[in-house]
Amino acid sequence: MPAGVGDAEERRLFYVAMTRARDRLILTRATRRFWRGEIRALPPSSYLGEIPETLVTQNLAPLRKKRVAARQYSLF
């Protein structure tokens, strides 16, 4: 497959998914992901920058607080 064909197909699928929304489309993303034993930062999709600003309302969710490690009790 020539370079860029995979990107073109992904872009097409992204567009098809967006155009199927009736009234409202909510896009979410993870900024970090736990993968193979480590936390990795994830950049936003490059396709998001192609959406006209007049169609975008951005609401940032507050960051989650770190969980307190659960205490394991011993029965012995």
N, CA, C and O of each residue as an XYZ file, in Angstrom:
304
protein
N       0.846     -1.179      0.000
C       0.000      0.000      0.000
C       0.890      1.240      0.000
O       1.805      1.324      0.819
N       0.654      2.208     -0.892
C       1.473      3.421     -0.938
C       1.346      4.242      0.339
O       0.315      4.208      1.012
N       2.401      4.977      0.663
C       2.389      5.832      1.856
C       1.249      6.832      1.750
O       1.010      7.394      0.682
N       0.550      7.054      2.846
C      -0.531      8.034      2.866
C      -1.901      7.427      2.598
O      -2.913      8.042      2.934
N      -1.964      6.236      2.002
C      -3.260      5.623      1.720
C      -3.956      5.257      3.022
O      -5.168      5.438      3.140
N      -3.227      4.753      3.991
C      -3.817      4.437      5.293
C      -4.359      5.681      5.965
O      -5.429      5.644      6.572
N      -3.625      6.794      5.862
C      -4.091      8.059      6.433
C      -5.364      8.533      5.750
O      -6.281      9.021      6.410
N      -5.425      8.391      4.433
C      -6.608      8.819      3.683
C      -7.823      7.996      4.100
O      -8.920      8.536      4.241
N      -7.634      6.709      4.295
C      -8.746      5.846      4.724
C      -9.193      6.200      6.136
O     -10.391      6.246      6.414
N      -8.240      6.450      7.029
C      -8.602      6.861      8.390
C      -9.369      8.173      8.382
O     -10.364      8.311      9.093
N      -8.925      9.125      7.597
C      -9.599     10.425      7.486
C     -11.026     10.230      6.959
O     -11.963     10.860      7.451
N     -11.188      9.364      5.963
C     -12.507      9.101      5.398
C     -13.427      8.494      6.449
O     -14.581      8.902      6.574
N     -12.926      7.524      7.204
C     -13.735      6.898      8.253
C     -14.103      7.897      9.347
O     -15.221      7.866      9.861
N     -13.182      8.774      9.704
C     -13.450      9.820     10.695
C     -14.571     10.735     10.192
O     -15.488     11.068     10.943
N     -14.494     11.133      8.940
C     -15.508     12.004      8.337
C     -16.869     11.306      8.301
O     -17.882     11.912      8.650
N     -16.900     10.041      7.882
C     -18.156      9.291      7.827
C     -18.781      9.198      9.209
O     -19.986      9.394      9.366
N     -17.962      8.897     10.211
C     -18.480      8.797     11.581
C     -19.055     10.127     12.049
O     -20.104     10.152     12.692
N     -18.387     11.230     11.737
C     -18.876     12.554     12.162
C     -20.174     12.922     11.453
O     -21.068     13.500     12.071
N     -20.289     12.603     10.192
C     -21.479     13.005      9.444
C     -22.705     12.176      9.814
O     -23.823     12.538      9.447
N     -22.520     11.093     10.522
C     -23.672     10.282     10.944
C     -24.324     10.820     12.212
O     -25.410     10.374     12.582
N     -23.690     11.752     12.870
C     -24.278     12.359     14.067
C     -25.491     13.186     13.642
O     -25.426     13.917     12.654
N     -26.583     13.077     14.371
C     -27.813     13.777     14.001
C     -27.815     15.217     14.511
O     -27.836     16.159     13.719
N     -27.793     15.382     15.828
C     -27.901     16.713     16.430
C     -26.598     17.184     17.049
O     -26.250     18.363     16.985
N     -25.892     16.255     17.641
C     -24.718     16.624     18.424
C     -23.686     15.509     18.333
O     -24.027     14.327     18.299
N     -22.446     15.899     18.294
C     -21.348     14.934     18.274
C     -20.405     15.285     19.408
O     -19.935     16.419     19.502
N     -20.131     14.334     20.255
C     -19.215     14.554     21.374
C     -17.977     13.692     21.131
O     -18.062     12.466     21.063
N     -16.845     14.344     21.003
C     -15.575     13.649     20.826
C     -14.790     13.741     22.123
O     -14.662     14.821     22.700
N     -14.280     12.643     22.571
C     -13.462     12.626     23.779
C     -12.133     11.963     23.448
O     -11.993     11.274     22.437
N     -11.171     12.186     24.318
C      -9.879     11.535     24.138
C      -9.196     11.407     25.491
O      -9.494     12.142     26.433
N      -8.292     10.476     25.561
C      -7.468     10.307     26.751
C      -6.180     11.092     26.545
O      -5.564     11.007     25.483
N      -5.773     11.846     27.542
C      -4.504     12.568     27.435
C      -3.331     11.680     27.836
O      -2.191     11.904     27.430
N      -3.641     10.662     28.648
C      -2.616      9.700     29.062
C      -3.229      8.311     29.045
O      -4.436      8.143     29.214
N      -2.377      7.325     28.840
C      -2.828      5.947     28.795
C      -1.768      5.066     29.436
O      -0.573      5.265     29.221
N      -2.208      4.095     30.220
C      -1.294      3.130     30.811
C      -1.103      2.022     29.790
O      -2.060      1.325     29.454
N       0.116      1.846     29.288
C       0.385      0.891     28.225
C       1.716      0.206     28.467
O       2.748      0.858     28.626
N       1.680     -1.090     28.492
C       2.874     -1.914     28.703
C       3.673     -1.502     29.930
O       4.897     -1.379     29.894
N       2.954     -1.298     30.995
C       3.607     -1.030     32.266
C       4.026      0.407     32.518
O       4.637      0.691     33.547
N       3.717      1.314     31.614
C       4.079      2.717     31.850
C       2.981      3.646     31.344
O       2.169      3.275     30.497
N       2.978      4.851     31.879
C       2.009      5.850     31.468
C       2.574      6.623     30.289
O       3.697      7.123     30.348
N       1.792      6.720     29.213
C       2.233      7.419     28.008
C       1.310      8.607     27.744
O       0.090      8.486     27.856
N       1.887      9.743     27.396
C       1.108     10.917     27.008
C       0.651     10.719     25.564
O       1.410     10.241     24.720
N      -0.591     11.092     25.296
C      -1.142     10.917     23.961
C      -1.526     12.266     23.359
O      -2.283     13.018     23.973
N      -1.025     12.579     22.186
C      -1.407     13.835     21.537
C      -2.798     13.702     20.926
O      -3.246     12.589     20.650
N      -3.483     14.816     20.712
C      -4.792     14.740     20.050
C      -4.631     14.327     18.587
O      -3.562     14.496     18.000
N      -5.679     13.794     18.017
C      -5.659     13.402     16.615
C      -5.421     14.623     15.728
O      -5.936     15.707     16.002
N      -4.655     14.444     14.688
C      -4.412     15.544     13.751
C      -5.690     15.926     13.007
O      -5.792     17.041     12.496
N      -6.651     15.029     12.940
C      -7.907     15.312     12.243
C      -8.756     16.337     12.986
O      -9.581     17.013     12.372
N      -8.570     16.461     14.284
C      -9.356     17.428     15.057
C      -9.084     18.855     14.606
O      -9.978     19.700     14.649
N      -7.872     19.129     14.178
C      -7.515     20.465     13.714
C      -8.181     20.842     12.396
O      -8.180     22.012     12.010
N      -8.744     19.863     11.709
C      -9.401     20.122     10.427
C     -10.874     20.498     10.585
O     -11.527     20.871      9.611
N     -11.394     20.401     11.801
C     -12.787     20.777     12.046
C     -12.844     22.293     12.188
O     -12.091     22.856     12.982
N     -13.721     22.975     11.438
C     -13.807     24.434     11.539
C     -14.119     24.896     12.972
O     -14.976     24.326     13.647
N     -13.415     25.926     13.414
C     -13.582     26.444     14.784
C     -15.027     26.852     15.076
O     -15.464     26.784     16.225
N     -15.764     27.269     14.066
C     -17.151     27.694     14.267
C     -18.057     26.538     14.675
O     -19.165     26.765     15.162
N     -17.603     25.314     14.484
C     -18.393     24.134     14.832
C     -17.978     23.510     16.158
O     -18.580     22.533     16.605
N     -16.956     24.070     16.783
C     -16.374     23.434     17.966
C     -16.700     24.213     19.237
O     -16.545     25.432     19.301
N     -17.152     23.479     20.236
C     -17.261     23.992     21.601
C     -16.403     23.059     22.441
O     -16.612     21.846     22.440
N     -15.451     23.616     23.147
C     -14.527     22.773     23.897
C     -14.784     22.915     25.388
O     -14.770     24.020     25.932
N     -15.016     21.795     26.035
C     -15.174     21.748     27.480
C     -14.113     20.812     28.026
O     -14.098     19.623     27.709
N     -13.241     21.344     28.832
C     -12.192     20.521     29.418
C     -12.655     19.970     30.751
O     -13.076     20.721     31.630
N     -12.578     18.680     30.897
C     -12.947     18.037     32.152
C     -11.820     18.242     33.155
O     -10.649     18.282     32.777
N     -12.165     18.369     34.419
C     -11.109     18.499     35.426
C     -10.301     17.206     35.508
O     -10.830     16.114     35.299
N      -9.034     17.347     35.810
C      -8.190     16.171     35.968
C      -8.637     15.383     37.187
O      -9.048     15.950     38.199
N      -8.549     14.090     37.071
C      -8.920     13.226     38.197
C      -7.863     13.300     39.284
O      -6.673     13.467     39.017
N      -8.325     13.173     40.501
C      -7.377     13.110     41.610
C      -6.733     11.730     41.612
O      -7.341     10.741     41.203
N      -5.494     11.686     42.079
C      -4.816     10.399     42.169
C      -5.528      9.538     43.207
O      -5.945     10.009     44.265
N      -5.648      8.278     42.869
C      -6.281      7.340     43.798
C      -5.340      7.025     44.949
O      -4.127      6.914     44.773
N      -5.909      6.888     46.092
C      -5.133      6.456     47.247
C      -5.016      4.942     47.150
O      -6.008      4.249     46.925
N      -3.823      4.442     47.318
C      -3.606      3.007     47.191
C      -4.479      2.258     48.208
O      -4.546      2.622     49.382
N      -5.132      1.225     47.731
C      -5.975      0.425     48.613
C      -5.088     -0.322     49.604
O      -4.018     -0.818     49.252
N      -5.544     -0.390     50.820
C      -4.764     -1.081     51.861
C      -5.193     -2.550     51.904
O      -6.376     -2.856     52.051
N      -4.240     -3.430     51.778
C      -4.508     -4.859     51.830
C      -4.306     -5.319     53.260
O      -3.219     -5.175     53.821
N      -5.343     -5.864     53.840
C      -5.267     -6.358     55.223
C      -4.911     -7.830     55.237
O      -5.342     -8.590     54.370
N      -4.121     -8.233     56.225
C      -3.731     -9.626     56.368
C      -4.635    -10.290     57.393
O      -4.941     -9.707     58.432
N      -5.050    -11.485     57.104
C      -5.890    -12.237     58.051
C      -5.044    -13.096     58.993
O      -5.582    -13.751     59.886
N      -3.742    -13.094     58.799
C      -2.875    -13.949     59.628
C      -1.842    -13.153     60.344
O      -1.032    -13.714     61.082
